[in-house]
Amino acid sequence: MKSRLFSFLISGDYYSDLHGEPCKIIRAIHEVIHYIRNGRNCIASMGRFQQEFEPLTKAQAERIAEEIETAEHLKCLRAMRAA
């Protein structure tokens, strides 16, 4: 894996995880990062965060969230049609 160094993390910054899901930083305390993913509060170690997360702009995070929502809606519609 590539090595990255995060100089600092700011509350409100957006990142994507290994699955491409947008995450919003709540707070960073020493070696622990608190973030929101899919409406759930999550925690990651600094090492895991550095290896598995990529920075996003707010616009990128919103676009990804919209695309995921659209995909889920289409999946639901297809299931309704198949029933």
N, CA, C and O atoms as a DFTB+ gen file, in Angstrom:
332 C
 N C O
     1  1       0.829      -1.173       0.000
     2  2       0.000       0.000       0.000
     3  2       0.878       1.242       0.000
     4  3       2.003       1.233       0.500
     5  1       0.343       2.293      -0.565
     6  2       1.101       3.527      -0.581
     7  2       1.074       4.168       0.803
     8  3       0.103       4.038       1.548
     9  1       2.136       4.845       1.121
    10  2       2.239       5.487       2.424
    11  2       1.803       6.940       2.300
    12  3       2.245       7.661       1.406
    13  1       0.932       7.356       3.208
    14  2       0.473       8.733       3.226
    15  2       0.625       9.267       4.638
    16  3       0.557       8.513       5.608
    17  1       0.828      10.552       4.746
    18  2       0.898      11.184       6.052
    19  2      -0.139      12.282       6.096
    20  3      -0.091      13.228       5.309
    21  1      -1.079      12.154       7.020
    22  2      -2.064      13.200       7.219
    23  2      -1.485      14.166       8.238
    24  3      -1.237      13.780       9.380
    25  1      -1.265      15.415       7.845
    26  2      -0.693      16.360       8.789
    27  2      -1.708      16.719       9.868
    28  3      -1.341      16.883      11.032
    29  1      -2.963      16.840       9.501
    30  2      -4.015      17.091      10.471
    31  2      -5.360      16.779       9.850
    32  3      -5.523      16.846       8.632
    33  1      -6.310      16.442      10.680
    34  2      -7.669      16.169      10.247
    35  2      -8.576      17.199      10.905
    36  3      -8.445      17.489      12.094
    37  1      -9.478      17.738      10.133
    38  2     -10.359      18.787      10.624
    39  2     -11.795      18.272      10.644
    40  3     -12.245      17.624       9.698
    41  1     -12.509      18.565      11.729
    42  2     -13.924      18.205      11.795
    43  2     -14.647      18.803      10.605
    44  3     -14.447      19.966      10.254
    45  1     -15.493      17.986       9.990
    46  2     -16.232      18.438       8.823
    47  2     -15.596      18.064       7.501
    48  3     -16.236      18.193       6.458
    49  1     -14.341      17.600       7.513
    50  2     -13.692      17.150       6.278
    51  2     -14.349      15.855       5.811
    52  3     -14.895      15.101       6.617
    53  1     -14.293      15.604       4.513
    54  2     -14.890      14.412       3.916
    55  2     -13.808      13.489       3.384
    56  3     -12.795      13.935       2.845
    57  1     -14.044      12.196       3.546
    58  2     -13.150      11.152       3.049
    59  2     -13.998      10.023       2.496
    60  3     -15.187       9.925       2.802
    61  1     -13.393       9.176       1.685
    62  2     -14.087       7.966       1.237
    63  2     -13.353       6.767       1.817
    64  3     -12.132       6.784       1.972
    65  1     -14.111       5.730       2.136
    66  2     -13.506       4.532       2.703
    67  2     -13.179       3.539       1.592
    68  3     -13.302       3.864       0.411
    69  1     -12.768       2.340       1.965
    70  2     -12.392       1.315       0.978
    71  2     -13.531       0.946       0.037
    72  3     -13.288       0.512      -1.089
    73  1     -14.774       1.114       0.486
    74  2     -15.939       0.765      -0.318
    75  2     -16.442       1.941      -1.156
    76  3     -17.444       1.821      -1.860
    77  1     -15.752       3.065      -1.080
    78  2     -16.150       4.240      -1.840
    79  2     -17.260       5.045      -1.186
    80  3     -17.793       5.970      -1.799
    81  1     -17.615       4.709       0.048
    82  2     -18.666       5.423       0.769
    83  2     -18.103       6.725       1.325
    84  3     -16.998       6.737       1.866
    85  1     -18.843       7.814       1.200
    86  2     -18.371       9.068       1.791
    87  2     -18.505       9.044       3.314
    88  3     -19.475       8.517       3.859
    89  1     -17.520       9.621       3.979
    90  2     -17.496       9.697       5.442
    91  2     -17.158      11.131       5.824
    92  3     -16.378      11.796       5.142
    93  1     -17.747      11.602       6.914
    94  2     -17.482      12.949       7.399
    95  2     -16.802      12.854       8.763
    96  3     -17.280      12.154       9.656
    97  1     -15.686      13.564       8.916
    98  2     -14.946      13.555      10.167
    99  2     -15.737      14.311      11.233
   100  3     -16.169      15.442      11.013
   101  1     -15.921      13.675      12.387
   102  2     -16.546      14.340      13.527
   103  2     -15.454      14.975      14.377
   104  3     -15.512      16.159      14.710
   105  1     -14.446      14.152      14.723
   106  2     -13.308      14.670      15.475
   107  2     -12.150      13.685      15.376
   108  3     -12.335      12.496      15.117
   109  1     -10.965      14.213      15.587
   110  2      -9.753      13.395      15.605
   111  2      -9.057      13.635      16.936
   112  3      -8.709      14.768      17.268
   113  1      -8.858      12.568      17.693
   114  2      -8.231      12.666      19.001
   115  2      -7.022      11.742      19.020
   116  3      -7.172      10.521      18.979
   117  1      -5.854      12.303      19.080
   118  2      -4.585      11.580      19.163
   119  2      -4.523      10.461      18.122
   120  3      -4.206      10.738      16.965
   121  1      -4.806       9.243      18.475
   122  2      -4.705       8.109      17.556
   123  2      -6.059       7.547      17.144
   124  3      -6.116       6.445      16.600
   125  1      -7.153       8.272      17.386
   126  2      -8.489       7.779      17.078
   127  2      -9.247       8.824      16.253
   128  3      -9.247      10.012      16.575
   129  1      -9.888       8.356      15.188
   130  2     -10.686       9.216      14.329
   131  2     -12.147       8.825      14.484
   132  3     -12.491       7.651      14.350
   133  1     -13.006       9.794      14.764
   134  2     -14.446       9.569      14.846
   135  2     -15.054      10.144      13.568
   136  3     -14.760      11.279      13.192
   137  1     -15.900       9.361      12.903
   138  2     -16.489       9.804      11.646
   139  2     -17.901       9.262      11.498
   140  3     -18.296       8.330      12.198
   141  1     -18.657       9.854      10.579
   142  2     -20.010       9.399      10.273
   143  2     -19.990       8.743       8.899
   144  3     -19.480       9.309       7.932
   145  1     -20.552       7.544       8.829
   146  2     -20.675       6.806       7.567
   147  2     -22.076       6.215       7.522
   148  3     -22.474       5.487       8.431
   149  1     -22.815       6.519       6.484
   150  2     -24.192       6.030       6.332
   151  2     -25.057       6.348       7.547
   152  3     -25.893       5.537       7.946
   153  1     -24.861       7.521       8.133
   154  2     -25.655       7.936       9.279
   155  2     -25.249       7.309      10.594
   156  3     -25.911       7.524      11.610
   157  1     -24.184       6.546      10.597
   158  2     -23.717       5.887      11.819
   159  2     -22.391       6.468      12.269
   160  3     -21.530       6.781      11.447
   161  1     -22.227       6.612      13.568
   162  2     -20.951       7.053      14.117
   163  2     -19.990       5.875      14.138
   164  3     -20.339       4.787      14.595
   165  1     -18.785       6.097      13.642
   166  2     -17.776       5.043      13.558
   167  2     -16.456       5.561      14.116
   168  3     -16.253       6.768      14.252
   169  1     -15.571       4.636      14.433
   170  2     -14.259       4.975      14.970
   171  2     -13.210       4.164      14.219
   172  3     -13.422       2.992      13.911
   173  1     -12.077       4.800      13.929
   174  2     -10.955       4.109      13.289
   175  2      -9.659       4.583      13.930
   176  3      -9.551       5.732      14.358
   177  1      -8.687       3.698      13.993
   178  2      -7.366       4.100      14.465
   179  2      -6.726       4.980      13.392
   180  3      -7.100       4.915      12.221
   181  1      -5.771       5.791      13.796
   182  2      -5.081       6.662      12.845
   183  2      -4.396       5.826      11.765
   184  3      -4.422       6.199      10.593
   185  1      -3.786       4.706      12.138
   186  2      -3.114       3.847      11.155
   187  2      -4.077       3.308      10.123
   188  3      -3.801       3.357       8.924
   189  1      -5.208       2.791      10.580
   190  2      -6.225       2.272       9.651
   191  2      -6.756       3.396       8.776
   192  3      -6.924       3.222       7.569
   193  1      -7.019       4.536       9.376
   194  2      -7.548       5.665       8.621
   195  2      -6.580       6.080       7.516
   196  3      -6.995       6.339       6.387
   197  1      -5.299       6.141       7.843
   198  2      -4.295       6.545       6.853
   199  2      -4.212       5.573       5.692
   200  3      -3.937       5.986       4.566
   201  1      -4.444       4.294       5.936
   202  2      -4.327       3.294       4.885
   203  2      -5.599       3.123       4.068
   204  3      -5.524       2.809       2.880
   205  1      -6.768       3.323       4.676
   206  2      -8.026       2.957       4.022
   207  2      -8.880       4.121       3.531
   208  3      -9.866       3.888       2.832
   209  1      -8.543       5.354       3.864
   210  2      -9.394       6.480       3.516
   211  2      -8.682       7.454       2.584
   212  3      -7.472       7.659       2.673
   213  1      -9.472       8.053       1.683
   214  2      -8.958       9.039       0.737
   215  2      -9.732      10.340       0.919
   216  3     -10.944      10.301       1.131
   217  1      -9.070      11.483       0.843
   218  2      -9.771      12.762       1.017
   219  2     -10.718      13.070      -0.141
   220  3     -10.455      12.708      -1.288
   221  1     -11.819      13.742       0.174
   222  2     -12.811      14.176      -0.805
   223  2     -13.170      15.633      -0.544
   224  3     -13.002      16.135       0.567
   225  1     -13.660      16.297      -1.569
   226  2     -14.261      17.606      -1.348
   227  2     -15.714      17.374      -0.950
   228  3     -16.242      16.275      -1.119
   229  1     -16.348      18.399      -0.427
   230  2     -17.750      18.267      -0.040
   231  2     -18.601      17.932      -1.259
   232  3     -19.514      17.112      -1.170
   233  1     -18.311      18.558      -2.395
   234  2     -19.070      18.303      -3.627
   235  2     -18.919      16.853      -4.073
   236  3     -19.894      16.234      -4.500
   237  1     -17.715      16.305      -3.980
   238  2     -17.493      14.910      -4.345
   239  2     -18.274      13.984      -3.414
   240  3     -18.900      13.027      -3.869
   241  1     -18.237      14.267      -2.127
   242  2     -18.954      13.435      -1.154
   243  2     -20.454      13.470      -1.423
   244  3     -21.112      12.431      -1.361
   245  1     -21.005      14.641      -1.719
   246  2     -22.434      14.755      -2.010
   247  2     -22.802      13.997      -3.270
   248  3     -23.844      13.343      -3.321
   249  1     -21.956      14.077      -4.287
   250  2     -22.223      13.375      -5.547
   251  2     -22.209      11.860      -5.342
   252  3     -23.075      11.156      -5.860
   253  1     -21.243      11.365      -4.598
   254  2     -21.167       9.931      -4.322
   255  2     -22.406       9.481      -3.559
   256  3     -22.991       8.446      -3.879
   257  1     -22.812      10.253      -2.550
   258  2     -24.002       9.905      -1.769
   259  2     -25.247       9.866      -2.655
   260  3     -26.087       8.979      -2.502
   261  1     -25.370      10.816      -3.578
   262  2     -26.512      10.833      -4.502
   263  2     -26.496       9.614      -5.414
   264  3     -27.541       9.012      -5.664
   265  1     -25.314       9.243      -5.916
   266  2     -25.206       8.078      -6.795
   267  2     -25.569       6.796      -6.055
   268  3     -26.227       5.922      -6.620
   269  1     -25.150       6.675      -4.803
   270  2     -25.488       5.502      -4.004
   271  2     -26.989       5.451      -3.763
   272  3     -27.601       4.388      -3.867
   273  1     -27.583       6.590      -3.442
   274  2     -29.032       6.653      -3.212
   275  2     -29.808       6.274      -4.472
   276  3     -30.801       5.551      -4.395
   277  1     -29.363       6.756      -5.621
   278  2     -30.015       6.422      -6.891
   279  2     -29.914       4.926      -7.173
   280  3     -30.890       4.302      -7.588
   281  1     -28.732       4.353      -6.946
   282  2     -28.545       2.917      -7.180
   283  2     -29.456       2.086      -6.272
   284  3     -30.030       1.089      -6.709
   285  1     -29.584       2.499      -5.013
   286  2     -30.455       1.775      -4.087
   287  2     -31.918       1.893      -4.500
   288  3     -32.679       0.933      -4.383
   289  1     -32.309       3.064      -4.981
   290  2     -33.683       3.283      -5.436
   291  2     -33.994       2.402      -6.654
   292  3     -35.057       1.787      -6.730
   293  1     -33.057       2.352      -7.596
   294  2     -33.242       1.509      -8.780
   295  2     -33.338       0.039      -8.402
   296  3     -34.141      -0.700      -8.972
   297  1     -32.526      -0.387      -7.446
   298  2     -32.569      -1.768      -6.980
   299  2     -33.943      -2.087      -6.390
   300  3     -34.499      -3.156      -6.642
   301  1     -34.483      -1.163      -5.612
   302  2     -35.800      -1.342      -5.015
   303  2     -36.887      -1.407      -6.087
   304  3     -37.786      -2.243      -6.001
   305  1     -36.817      -0.539      -7.091
   306  2     -37.793      -0.542      -8.169
   307  2     -37.749      -1.851      -8.965
   308  3     -38.791      -2.391      -9.339
   309  1     -36.554      -2.351      -9.218
   310  2     -36.410      -3.615      -9.935
   311  2     -37.005      -4.770      -9.143
   312  3     -37.643      -5.659      -9.706
   313  1     -36.788      -4.748      -7.819
   314  2     -37.356      -5.799      -6.971
   315  2     -38.869      -5.733      -6.966
   316  3     -39.528      -6.773      -6.955
   317  1     -39.439      -4.534      -6.976
   318  2     -40.890      -4.375      -7.004
   319  2     -41.447      -4.885      -8.335
   320  3     -42.496      -5.528      -8.371
   321  1     -40.748      -4.597      -9.408
   322  2     -41.199      -5.029     -10.742
   323  2     -41.127      -6.549     -10.868
   324  3     -41.982      -7.160     -11.509
   325  1     -40.118      -7.155     -10.263
   326  2     -39.937      -8.598     -10.351
   327  2     -40.972      -9.352      -9.505
   328  3     -41.265     -10.517      -9.774
   329  1     -41.511      -8.700      -8.504
   330  2     -42.452      -9.375      -7.608
   331  2     -43.827      -9.524      -8.198
   332  3     -44.720     -10.074      -7.554
